[in-house]
Amino acid sequence: MSARAENADGSGGHLPGSGTQRGERDRLTVPQGLAALSLDALASVAYGPEAIVVVLAAAGSRGLGFTLPVTLAIVVLLAALTFSYRQVIAAFPNGGGAYAVAGRHLGRRLSLIAAASLIIDYVLNVAVSVSAGIAALTSAFPTLYGDRVLLCLVVLFMITAVNLYGVAESAKVMIVPTVVFIAAIAAVILGGLLRSHPVVQPVHPTASAVQTVGVLLLLRAFASGCSALTGVEAIANAVPTFRSPRVSRAQRTELALGGLLGAMLIGLSVLIGRFHVAPSGTKTVLAQLAEASLGHNIGFFIVQFATMVLLALAANTSFGGMPVLASLLARDNHLPHVFGLRADRQVYRYGVVALAAIAAVLLVAAGGDTQKLVPVFAIGVFIGFTLSQAGMVRHWHEEGGTGWLGRAALNGLGALLTAAALVIEMVSKFHEGGWLVLVTVAVLVMLFEAVHHTYQRIGTALHLGEVPDRPEHRRSLVVVPVGAVNKLTQEAISAALSLGDQVRAVTVVHPEDPEAPSADEVRQAWNAWQPDVPLTVLHSRTRSLTRPIVDYLCALAAEDGHDHLVVLIPEMHLPKPWQRLLQNQRGAVLDRAIRRHTEAVICRLRFRITLPR
């Protein structure tokens, strides 16, 4: 649906009613959207400023003096991205972010590259956020270090379960830790600004520098610090999850995220320069700032605990954004259509499960070690950033109107900055796994193309878009494989008589098995029942069930007395799952063999069986 197809309130044309009202209650408000979709970006202040400090520390105290200018450059980029994605939200109210923008203005292939890069970022965000949260926990309690993989999987399972229950419910769970974290960071910043000297002395930079402060060093620091911008696009990707008016609520949420993140990044960078903080092997930069501002007391532990919790919960950003993106890819026939199905409470269940499963594989493969995942974390999202910004430049050019040149210039500047950051990220991290991101993007694009091509072939085979010929009556021969004369057989024969012009029953006997009924016994039981349907008895000396039936169906297919050959396979449907494990799966075995070796139409009917008490 285009922006013009949506109502002025962003409701998408839904009629009022109890069902719609219930659906709206399961969607996001602005505070819930900030909690559900912004934790990735907000929690990045725990490692974004530190990433800048780690790079600049190579030039000693002189290099660390550039922390604030580098941060201000990142905040300028953040502002450009924030206002750009506000426009993306308005232009693409069905979500999709970089994928939707690139698809409309840059072509289908570039839109698939954008989608692949965002999917990689979403998956990595889940793995990095969960592992970083557990790393904070194991730092406080070292005895848990050996169980970090298990702890990661437990946290991942809990977040997945909450999101399967409903996006609004998951947002409500996230609101309290989000507020606590924002308040804790604000306390650190305000406390530090009010102090003339630190309560606890942080690690200071060394006097000597191993390299000068050059453009390359500043660019590397800028690129590393841009890891704080991951997650900015998630709100634009998940506009359909907001309550009406969706566009307005999503735009306000995007502005709130940009303002909060920018303020926290600048405030922490000012404190880094004020207290002359340098990297430490035992304490994070944020922990040093908390000690310097608040002291080593309960306030310090609240900051650390809030950071740990929010890092673990930051994975929720991906659970809000990627399932919606996957549903749009499914709508455009680039992913299986199952990803477009929504369960109760507006949950894209299959997208949530797929995201959790892939993230679990990454966590196990990395052994729960955040540092094995971080080097390639931001590369994927900057591909999406760059394509989105470039697409919006073309959007403004095509749309025209008053002030389009200024908006296009803003997006063009953002595209240049993100492209530069992307190049620096790729060059500096190529041997640390950056090449793997490129390979994965290529593989995903090929997968999208293969799925799309297959759906095109299916559409051609079904003559989609064409008016079919009038339906006509065709002669059908229905074959019913039976094992014995019982209630299931009676139900199957009754169903078969309503489906076809002719019905035949077929059974397989094993002459070499003394415990199995003989052919004569089977015929005698059938004749005593008198169903007015002929029974064909097939012999199998090898105790094979499928081979005799397949050969029999092939012989029937060569006859001219019918147009369609239908095989009706009757099966019991027992009331409890554990009871179904007692069945012999005869129907599934027959199904596979018949599909593989014949052209017969297969109809598997499951009849409910009520067991007596």
Disulfide bonds with the S-S distance in Angstrom:
none
